Amino acid sequence: MATYTADQLYGNGVEGENITANTPKTFIFTNPSGSSYFTVETVQDRTGSFSGKQKTTSGSWTPSDTNMGPVQSDFFASVVVQPGASSVVLTPASSITGTNYRMKGTGAFSVTTS
């Protein structure tokens, strides 16, 4: 379990954590401000392409609230982080190496993984 601050998530974000196939990884948000965004994104190659990259977000991406409006592809997944406490669960179809994706965010929220 690790906690990431808004400063760590901003801009280029922070390197991900290893996740085992079919094992849920929960991202728990604490948001003291207005709506924000959280994204898990595959690291692109130097041309900005996902070609040949690991599909880091294939599988299920389940938010705690339908108002979080999830968006998902095989290479990125995003949710609206509502004010207060909320969460999203990623259950990947295959194991994911943490160096293959980044966690990014806008706003003042922190995220704890479990």
C-alpha positions as CSV (number, residue, x, y, z in Angstrom):
1,M,0.0,0.0,0.0
2,A,1.3,3.4,-1.0
3,T,0.0,7.0,-1.0
4,Y,0.7,9.5,-3.7
5,T,0.2,13.2,-3.3
6,A,-1.2,15.7,-5.8
7,D,2.3,17.0,-6.5
8,Q,3.5,13.5,-7.4
9,L,0.5,12.9,-9.7
10,Y,0.7,16.2,-11.5
11,G,2.3,16.6,-14.9
12,N,4.2,13.5,-16.0
13,G,2.9,11.7,-12.9
14,V,4.4,8.8,-11.0
15,E,5.6,5.3,-12.0
16,G,3.0,2.6,-11.4
17,E,3.1,-0.5,-9.2
18,N,3.2,-4.1,-10.3
19,I,-0.2,-5.7,-10.6
20,T,-0.9,-9.4,-10.9
21,A,-3.4,-10.6,-13.6
22,N,-7.0,-10.9,-12.3
23,T,-6.0,-9.4,-9.0
24,P,-7.9,-6.2,-8.1
25,K,-5.8,-3.0,-7.4
26,T,-7.8,-0.4,-5.6
27,F,-7.1,3.3,-6.0
28,I,-8.6,5.2,-3.0
29,F,-9.0,9.0,-3.5
30,T,-9.2,11.7,-0.9
31,N,-10.2,14.9,-2.6
32,P,-10.5,18.1,-0.5
33,S,-11.3,20.3,-3.5
34,G,-13.5,20.3,-6.6
35,S,-13.8,17.6,-9.3
36,S,-10.4,16.4,-10.5
37,Y,-9.1,13.7,-12.9
38,F,-7.1,10.5,-12.4
39,T,-5.5,8.6,-15.2
40,V,-3.5,5.4,-15.5
41,E,-1.6,5.6,-18.8
42,T,0.8,3.2,-20.6
43,V,4.2,4.7,-21.1
44,Q,4.4,5.7,-24.8
45,D,7.4,5.3,-27.0
46,R,9.5,8.3,-28.1
47,T,7.1,9.1,-30.9
48,G,4.0,9.1,-28.6
49,S,2.8,5.8,-29.9
50,F,1.4,2.8,-27.9
51,S,2.4,0.4,-30.7
52,G,4.0,-2.7,-29.2
53,K,3.4,-1.5,-25.7
54,Q,1.9,-3.6,-22.9
55,K,-1.9,-3.2,-22.5
56,T,-1.8,-1.8,-19.0
57,T,-5.5,-1.1,-18.6
58,S,-7.3,-4.0,-20.4
59,G,-9.6,-5.7,-18.0
60,S,-12.2,-4.1,-15.7
61,W,-12.1,-0.5,-14.4
62,T,-14.8,-0.1,-11.8
63,P,-15.4,3.2,-10.0
64,S,-17.2,3.5,-6.7
65,D,-19.7,6.0,-8.2
66,T,-21.3,6.2,-11.6
67,N,-20.7,10.0,-11.6
68,M,-17.0,9.3,-12.0
69,G,-17.7,8.7,-15.7
70,P,-14.9,6.2,-16.5
71,V,-13.1,6.2,-19.8
72,Q,-11.0,3.2,-20.7
73,S,-9.0,1.7,-23.5
74,D,-6.2,-1.0,-23.5
75,F,-3.6,1.8,-22.9
76,F,-5.3,4.3,-20.6
77,A,-8.1,4.7,-18.1
78,S,-9.5,7.8,-16.5
79,V,-12.1,8.8,-13.9
80,V,-13.5,12.0,-12.5
81,V,-12.4,12.2,-8.9
82,Q,-15.4,13.6,-7.0
83,P,-14.9,15.8,-3.9
84,G,-14.5,13.7,-0.7
85,A,-13.7,10.0,-0.7
86,S,-14.1,7.7,-3.7
87,S,-12.3,4.8,-5.4
88,V,-11.8,2.8,-8.5
89,V,-10.7,-0.8,-8.9
90,L,-8.5,-2.0,-11.8
91,T,-8.6,-5.8,-12.4
92,P,-6.2,-6.3,-15.3
93,A,-6.6,-9.1,-17.8
94,S,-2.8,-9.7,-17.6
95,S,0.0,-8.9,-15.2
96,I,1.3,-5.4,-15.4
97,T,4.9,-4.2,-14.7
98,G,4.8,-0.9,-12.8
99,T,7.5,0.7,-15.1
100,N,5.1,0.3,-18.1
101,Y,2.5,2.8,-16.8
102,R,2.2,6.1,-15.0
103,M,-0.4,7.4,-12.6
104,K,-1.4,11.0,-13.3
105,G,-3.8,13.5,-11.8
106,T,-5.1,17.0,-11.8
107,G,-6.5,18.8,-8.8
108,A,-5.6,18.6,-5.1
109,F,-6.4,14.9,-4.3
110,S,-4.2,12.1,-3.0
111,V,-4.5,8.5,-3.9
112,T,-3.7,5.4,-1.8
113,T,-3.3,2.0,-3.5
114,S,-4.2,-1.3,-2.0
